[in-house]
Amino acid sequence: MRIVVMVSGSGTNLQAVLDAVREGRIDVEIAAVGADKPCRGLERAEAAGIETFVVAPREHPDRARWNRALERAVAAHAPDRVLFAGFMRIVDAAFVEAFSGRIINTHPSLLPSFPGAHAVRDALAHGVKVTGVTVHEVVADVDAGPILAQAAVPVLPGDTEEELHERIKTAERALLVDTLGALAREGALRDAR
């Protein structure tokens, strides 16, 4: 399975995938790693010898033209799947349509609970005892696509947002690798649990 990975930050999810590919645990080819800005994730890809690209919003006159430029940059690598691995930009419906059913994202909650940018904070504010991580397909509505896999993470007494988020990130990396492996083996997948 050929993938393009999109990142915006440190690239720890990307690193988990890079490690799994290098160790032969998943049958995935990372064709390229793209970003919306220079970041540590791009450095990780370059260190692994993977082609990188940046499509920065500030270099385009509006959101629609940025989306079209991003779409062309991703499509140039002919991916079977596009992985948003800590990619912190919302793409438009036309981008989603261009890669319909092939974009994968992770989210730090058990969707449909706590969608949006503050999922960990929201889970703590609601007093839940269990939260987790979801790997899902991207659709035009934010955090609303079909769920591919989920893993539960307990909320411990006295957890801070940072402590809980770190435990979720650990579960996220493992679940992402497992889900990509299942997709590479099985093609279509609605539940990798």
Rosetta blueprint (number, residue, H / E / L):
1 M L
2 R E
3 I E
4 V E
5 V E
6 M E
7 V E
8 S L
9 G L
10 S L
11 G L
12 T H
13 N H
14 L H
15 Q H
16 A H
17 V H
18 L H
19 D H
20 A H
21 V H
22 R H
23 E L
24 G L
25 R L
26 I L
27 D L
28 V L
29 E E
30 I E
31 A E
32 A E
33 V E
34 G E
35 A E
36 D L
37 K L
38 P L
39 C L
40 R H
41 G H
42 L H
43 E H
44 R H
45 A H
46 E H
47 A H
48 A L
49 G L
50 I L
51 E L
52 T E
53 F E
54 V E
55 V L
56 A L
57 P H
58 R H
59 E H
60 H L
61 P L
62 D L
63 R H
64 A H
65 R H
66 W H
67 N H
68 R H
69 A H
70 L H
71 E H
72 R H
73 A H
74 V H
75 A H
76 A L
77 H L
78 A L
79 P L
80 D L
81 R E
82 V E
83 L E
84 F E
85 A L
86 G L
87 F L
88 M L
89 R L
90 I L
91 V L
92 D L
93 A H
94 A H
95 F H
96 V H
97 E H
98 A H
99 F L
100 S L
101 G L
102 R L
103 I E
104 I E
105 N E
106 T E
107 H E
108 P L
109 S L
110 L L
111 L L
112 P L
113 S L
114 F L
115 P L
116 G L
117 A L
118 H L
119 A H
120 V H
121 R H
122 D H
123 A H
124 L H
125 A H
126 H H
127 G L
128 V L
129 K L
130 V E
131 T E
132 G E
133 V E
134 T E
135 V E
136 H E
137 E E
138 V L
139 V L
140 A L
141 D L
142 V L
143 D L
144 A L
145 G L
146 P L
147 I E
148 L E
149 A E
150 Q E
151 A E
152 A E
153 V E
154 P E
155 V L
156 L L
157 P L
158 G L
159 D L
160 T L
161 E H
162 E H
163 E H
164 L H
165 H H
166 E H
167 R H
168 I H
169 K H
170 T H
171 A H
172 E H
173 R H
174 A H
175 L H
176 L H
177 V H
178 D H
179 T H
180 L H
181 G H
182 A H
183 L H
184 A H
185 R H
186 E H
187 G L
188 A L
189 L L
190 R L
191 D L
192 A L
193 R L
